[in-house]
């Protein structure tokens, strides 16, 4: 499908990668990984034809094409959402237009002319191509993609210019998926997606007919989608044919072996250099010295890139709080006529790590604001004994003073006793040397988030409220934050769209949906299993079925289920099984109808292609009408089948 041959890219004489030779097979799904600045996005842009390599070449299979989705910067306006998505199917739309034109010409052209048979033959061929490429189901496919990416049916008729930046990227992603390029290049496709949309995109990419290369900071996403990891490291591309979780293990083994080889090589070089220095001026050793010099010149030195700076931090020791940290009783929060939280009850206990989940707009951030002390219309918010709270808002990085330096931003909020420790705190978040004097306004998104997190270390607290703390953080920084929160002895309530982060940290999932809350006492895998989600712990690398929180509630720290809860769960399971059986039965019925309709359509087309069919104008008209009816019915059946299969 794709081959890179001795590909190199330099910037101002500094190599980004050198002499890369690599190939991609049809249907492979590859995660491109590496540290920030290693060249992942640059490599994808070169493959997409946006950037030029310094040397080397790229070869595609005959007729294959690649398409690229950047991280951001795409804005569309002036066309309704559905029409914008439909425009991605340019070839199909052109075929549809030609079919319409040919149909009109066939109606007017006398059947006894030679041109009539030629036109009819072309019409039949084009119609077969159109059907084979999904022309009769393209509206249903557009709807499925838009729905999967989180657009409601009401959004379809909105101008694209009305959507914000994150939704603009979803529009661009929808267009790209509908185009179905042979090589799909996705740069951080999950950045602007909520958990539901990420789950849908995972399943879509797992079934994608072409090849996929993606860059992502979502470990869960990569584990679910990719079976091959390509790492840009040390100016080369290294392959690991495994999941991301297994790659981390194999990479550590490879780096350890490389360090050991470098150590042994350095020892040999040092011995050789010592021999040369010692005997350089002794005539009887001249031949031996020359031999050693030539030997040294032939040594291919192993070069290790500088090790990444390590972030290590821990939150200040949490003051003791009461067993009940926060209670909401019958609380309501509305915006005008729209009620986001409707008479909700929630009890947060000491030591819990609660993840709030739900689709965009369900009310997660609203609930976080209420917990942090924001206004509400009815009910009670009761803070527990000796609760001291720290709140990281979704836009926390944006409320920093852009005119201050990183150091001054911390200094402005620091208690007197913490001032001597400010440089140490900044150093823990990779602000060292002159970096601490950088203005906040010139910091990257990731640097701003790290600075906002650093401010949470200034004062001890026992309740952390964190709304999207992982935004703009790379995989390594997320791991460091995760370790720090696991070591925090207080209580944490957080929102994150990174499912690995949620699964590794949460001891309880609270789903915000339809104005209400529902608790699941376990991690994210347990929540998915109870919801009948697409993921399964037993299928994850390195996790056995026996360790599944659903298989053993004690492993997730779950309280014993009450009898009523067990009965309710059994009834819910029975109901889901009945619904699933009904769905499968209907799928079978629809598939049978599709097969029957396609056969009837095929018989009709054979009849219409036979000589003399259009001799009788009335018969020809009836045949055309029946043909249109069957195509419409087929399109509806395919639409229903897709809905049932989601």
Long-range contacts (C-beta under 8 A, 24 or more apart in sequence): 1-25, 1-26, 1-28, 1-60, 1-61, 1-64, 1-182, 1-183, 1-210, 1-211, 2-47, 2-58, 2-59, 2-60, 2-61, 2-64, 2-66, 2-183, 2-211, 3-58, 3-59, 4-47, 4-56, 4-57, 4-58, 4-237, 5-56, 5-57, 5-58, 5-59, 6-55, 6-56, 6-57, 7-46, 7-53, 7-55, 7-56, 7-57, 7-58, 8-53, 8-54, 8-55, 8-56, 9-39, 9-42, 9-43, 9-46, 9-51, 9-53, 9-54, 10-54, 15-235, 16-42, 16-235, 17-43, 17-232, 17-235, 17-236, 17-237, 18-235, 18-236, 19-56, 19-236, 20-56, 20-236, 20-237, 22-230, 22-237, 22-239, 24-183, 24-211, 24-213, 25-211, 26-61, 26-182, 26-210, 26-211, 27-209, 27-210, 27-211, 28-211, 28-212, 28-227, 28-228, 29-205, 29-206, 29-208, 29-211, 29-212, 29-214, 29-225, 29-226, 29-227, 29-228, 30-211, 30-212, 30-213, 30-214, 30-226, 30-228, 30-229, 30-230, 31-214, 31-215, 31-216, 31-222, 31-225, 31-226, 31-228, 31-229, 31-230, 31-244, 32-213, 32-214, 32-215, 32-230, 32-231, 32-232, 33-215, 33-222, 33-229, 33-230, 33-231, 33-232, 33-244, 33-247, 33-475, 34-231, 34-232, 34-233, 35-233, 35-308, 35-474, 35-476, 36-446, 36-474, 38-232, 38-233, 39-232, 40-187, 40-215, 40-232, 41-70, 41-71, 41-187, 41-215, 43-232, 43-237, 44-68, 44-185, 44-187, 44-213, 44-215, 47-183, 47-185, 47-213, 48-185, 60-182, 60-183, 61-182, 63-182, 64-182, 64-183, 65-181, 65-182, 65-183, 66-181, 66-182, 66-183, 66-184, 66-185, 67-176, 67-179, 67-181, 67-183, 67-184, 67-185, 68-185, 68-187, 69-169, 69-172, 69-173, 69-176, 69-185, 69-186, 69-187, 69-189, 70-187, 71-187, 71-188, 71-191, 72-165, 72-169, 72-191, 74-168, 74-169, 74-171, 74-172, 75-161, 75-165, 75-168, 76-160, 76-161, 76-168, 76-171, 76-172, 77-159, 77-160, 77-161, 78-159, 78-160, 78-161, 79-159, 79-160, 80-156, 80-157, 80-158, 80-159, 80-160, 81-146, 81-151, 81-155, 81-156, 81-157, 81-158, 81-159, 81-160, 81-163, 81-171, 82-142, 82-146, 82-156, 82-157, 84-160, 84-171, 84-175, 85-142, 85-145, 85-146, 85-171, 85-174, 85-175, 85-178, 86-138, 86-139, 86-142, 87-175, 88-174, 88-175, 88-176, 88-178, 88-179, 89-138, 89-142, 89-178, 89-179, 91-133, 92-130, 92-133, 92-134, 92-135, 92-138, 95-126, 95-129, 95-130, 95-133, 95-135, 96-130, 96-135, 98-126, 99-123, 99-126, 99-127, 99-130, 102-126, 103-624, 106-614, 107-620, 107-624, 111-612, 111-613, 111-614, 111-615, 111-620, 116-614, 120-608, 120-609, 121-609, 124-605, 124-609, 127-605, 136-631, 136-634, 136-635, 136-638, 137-635, 137-638, 137-639, 137-642, 139-635, 139-639, 140-635, 140-638, 140-639, 140-642, 141-178, 141-642, 142-178, 143-639, 144-642, 144-643, 144-646, 145-174, 145-177, 145-178, 145-204, 146-174, 148-197, 148-200, 148-201, 148-204, 148-646, 149-173, 149-174, 149-193, 149-197, 149-200, 149-201, 150-193, 150-194, 150-196, 150-197, 150-359, 150-360, 165-192, 166-191, 166-192, 167-192, 170-197, 173-201, 177-204, 180-208, 180-209, 180-210, 181-210, 182-210, 182-211, 183-210, 183-211, 183-212, 183-213, 184-208, 184-210, 184-211, 184-212, 184-213, 184-214, 185-213, 185-214, 186-212, 186-213, 186-214, 186-215, 186-216, 187-214, 187-215, 188-215, 188-216, 188-217, 189-214, 189-216, 190-216, 190-218, 190-221, 190-497, 193-497, 194-359, 194-360, 194-497, 195-357, 195-359, 195-497, 195-499, 195-502, 196-359, 198-497, 198-499, 199-533, 199-534, 199-535, 202-534, 203-534, 217-473, 217-474, 217-475, 217-478, 217-498, 218-498, 218-499, 218-500, 219-244, 219-245, 219-475, 219-478, 219-498, 219-500, 220-498, 220-499, 220-500, 220-503, 221-499, 223-500, 223-540, 223-541, 224-535, 233-305, 234-303, 234-304, 234-305, 242-541, 243-541, 245-540, 245-541, 245-542, 246-541, 246-542, 258-302, 258-304, 259-304, 261-302, 262-302, 262-304, 265-299, 265-301, 265-302, 268-299, 269-296, 269-299, 269-301, 272-296, 308-476, 309-430, 309-432, 311-428, 311-429, 311-430, 311-450, 311-476, 311-477, 311-480, 312-428, 312-480, 313-425, 313-428, 313-429, 313-454, 313-457, 313-480, 313-484, 314-484, 314-487, 314-488, 315-456, 315-457, 315-460, 315-461, 315-464, 315-484, 315-485, 315-487, 315-488, 315-490, 316-457, 316-459, 316-460, 316-461, 317-460, 317-489, 318-460, 318-461, 318-462, 318-488, 318-489, 318-490, 319-386, 319-388, 319-460, 319-461, 319-462, 320-386, 320-462, 321-350, 321-384, 321-385, 321-386, 321-387, 321-388, 321-462, 321-463, 321-490, 321-491, 322-350, 322-384, 322-385, 322-386, 322-387, 323-349, 323-350, 323-384, 324-348, 324-349, 324-350, 324-384, 324-385, 325-349, 325-350, 325-352, 325-383, 325-384, 325-387, 325-462, 325-463, 325-491, 326-371, 326-381, 326-382, 326-383, 326-384, 326-387, 326-463, 327-380, 327-381, 327-382, 327-384, 328-370, 328-371, 328-379, 328-380, 328-381, 328-382, 329-379, 329-380, 329-382, 330-378, 330-379, 330-380, 331-370, 331-376, 331-378, 331-379, 331-380, 331-381, 332-376, 332-377, 332-378, 332-379, 333-363, 333-366, 333-367, 333-370, 333-375, 333-376, 333-377, 334-377, 339-515, 340-366, 340-515, 341-366, 341-367, 341-370, 341-376, 341-512, 341-515, 342-515, 342-516, 343-378, 343-379, 344-379, 344-515, 344-516, 344-517, 345-517, 346-510, 346-517, 348-463, 348-491, 348-493, 349-491, 350-384, 350-462, 350-490, 350-491, 351-489, 351-490, 351-491, 352-491, 352-492, 352-493, 352-507, 352-508, 353-485, 353-491, 353-492, 353-494, 353-505, 353-506, 353-507, 353-508, 354-491, 354-492, 354-493, 354-494, 354-506, 354-507, 354-508, 354-509, 354-510, 355-494, 355-495, 355-496, 355-502, 355-505, 355-506, 355-508, 355-509, 355-510, 355-524, 356-493, 356-494, 356-495, 356-510, 356-512, 357-495, 357-502, 357-509, 357-510, 357-511, 357-512, 357-524, 357-527, 358-511, 358-512, 358-513, 359-513, 362-512, 362-513, 362-514, 363-512, 363-515, 364-467, 364-495, 364-512, 365-394, 365-467, 365-495, 367-512, 367-517, 368-393, 368-394, 368-465, 368-467, 368-493, 368-495, 369-393, 371-465, 371-493, 372-465, 386-462, 387-462, 387-463, 388-459, 388-460, 388-461, 388-462, 388-463, 389-461, 389-462, 389-463, 389-464, 389-465, 390-456, 390-459, 390-461, 390-463, 390-464, 390-465, 391-465, 391-466, 392-452, 392-453, 392-456, 392-464, 392-465, 392-466, 392-467, 392-469, 393-467, 394-467, 394-468, 394-471, 394-495, 396-449, 396-452, 396-467, 397-445, 397-448, 397-449, 397-451, 397-452, 397-471, 397-472, 398-448, 400-440, 400-448, 400-451, 400-452, 401-440, 402-439, 402-440, 402-441, 403-439, 403-440, 403-441, 404-439, 404-440, 405-436, 405-437, 405-438, 405-439, 405-440, 406-431, 406-435, 406-436, 406-437, 406-438, 406-440, 406-443, 406-451, 407-431, 407-436, 407-437, 409-440, 409-451, 409-455, 410-451, 410-454, 410-455, 410-458, 413-455, 413-458, 414-458, 415-458, 415-459, 418-458, 418-459, 425-454, 425-457, 425-458, 426-454, 428-454, 429-453, 429-454, 444-472, 445-471, 445-472, 446-472, 446-473, 446-474, 446-477, 448-472, 449-473, 450-477, 453-481, 461-490, 462-489, 462-490, 462-491, 463-490, 463-491, 463-492, 463-493, 464-488, 464-490, 464-491, 464-492, 464-493, 464-494, 465-493, 465-494, 466-492, 466-493, 466-494, 466-495, 466-496, 467-494, 467-495, 468-495, 468-496, 468-497, 469-494, 469-496, 470-496, 470-497, 470-498, 470-501, 499-524, 507-556, 507-557, 521-556, 521-558, 521-559, 522-549, 522-550, 522-553, 522-556, 522-558, 523-549, 523-556, 525-549, 525-550, 526-550, 526-556, 526-558, 532-576, 583-644, 586-644, 587-641, 587-644, 587-645, 590-637, 590-640, 590-641, 590-644, 591-641, 593-637, 594-634, 594-637, 594-638, 594-641, 597-630, 597-633, 597-634, 597-637, 598-634, 600-630, 601-627, 601-630, 601-631, 601-634, 604-630
